[in-house]
């Protein structure tokens, strides 16, 4: 029976990241990829010679001290083809608003669309600036901003439901959370910095993680059906793969 420290079923970003981290720590890992390449849901669509990235191509996390930057640093990955977004649009039922790299330009956009709320918006942006400044100077402030939700901060300004939806759409797209559930630190990132543009989408990140896995003697089996979990007395003890029984400390 072959033995590994970690068996990953599927080749999405979460499993690849776990496999890359452990492989770099000299653990024995194996990844079962049901497709012919890694990336999971982010494998691009290829139609008539053209390639279309699936999933988002704009993301946070690559900013300084962002979660993706921390992962790249831990794995020794160099990812140089990222560029800051020039601008993007948020589409509401009755209007479109452009979010610019310069916050002052975004503020002018909001002034035009929400003239009755602009005083509160301006004060909110100023408060975000102060939080960012405190967090950059104090580890305690930085820690607290990562732990506190944005709900109390937003409620202070009594924004209309429509204006809140402008922030909420961005929050759900970039972070998968409502803006009121977002941590204060992520809210500050969203307001104060531009997202990075991934020209190839997250498939590029999957390929970089694959390189780390293979470099550190990890194994990836492509076009491999998901193995059957083998249990004994209610406890998972291994996997039944196309090449036989395998024991894994973690799956």
LINFEN-V641488 format. One record per helix or strand of 2 or more residues. SS is the DSSP state (H for helix, E for strand). FROM is the first residue (numbers start at 1). LEN is the number of residues. Records with the same first field share a line. If there is no record, write none. Layout:
BEGIN
SS = FROM-LEN, FROM-LEN
END
This chain:
BEGIN
E = 2-8, 29-5, 45-3, 50-3, 58-2, 83-2, 87-6, 95-6, 196-2, 219-4, 228-5, 235-7, 244-7
H = 13-12, 40-3, 67-9, 103-11, 115-23, 139-9, 151-5, 161-15, 184-9, 203-13
END
